[in-house]
């Protein structure tokens, strides 16, 4: 795909839902991709949304590698399948049985992969806001991913975050230069539907924590009255 650099910051669409609706309806999509490839203009809006995420020291330490070649998608999907088997083989029998029907990726079905990378050297040596907490750079890239994901939900586009891979293999796959680290492979594409219940809850892997359990008053462990 080609994005006109003069459109940076001006790629927009009419809002289709509130940010709260996007947060609640967003799902980690695996099995619901239609097989159609996302339109270039929609993909451009999602990448524009990602690129407008806040970042420590305004470094924008991310890059987006868009993978659409079917043979390359198959190649990476095969790697993910091997890593999935490694994880399945490591599980005790009762957990392996729960895990067995859970699909962990939609690399080929989505038709588009976006590899999000992080460059710690972006912005030079003295990064405002990163001196005490180096991880803020990675946090910034994660915010770009969240921006893309919520924009996709508003567009009715599915996103699945694939984490079953060897990082060095993916770095070689995208020919990442030294110092550039892949932090996510996102499967992106049109979907038939969004599940109302997240997959890991539907299949009994783990339920969501109640909000009340995550809120503490003044110090960790002290509950609000």
Secondary structure, 3 states (H helix, E strand, C coil): CCCCHHHCCCCCCCCCCCHHHHHHHCCECCCCECCCCCCHHHHHHHHHHHHCCCCHHHCCCEEEEEECCHHHHHHHHHHHHHHHHHHHHHCCHHHHHHHHCCCCCCHHHHCCEEEEEEECCCCCCCCCCCCCCCCHHHHHHHHHHHHHHHHHHHHCEEEEEECCCCHHHHHHHCCCCCCEEEEEEEEEEEECCCCCCCHHHHCCCCCCCCHHHHCCCCCCCCCCC
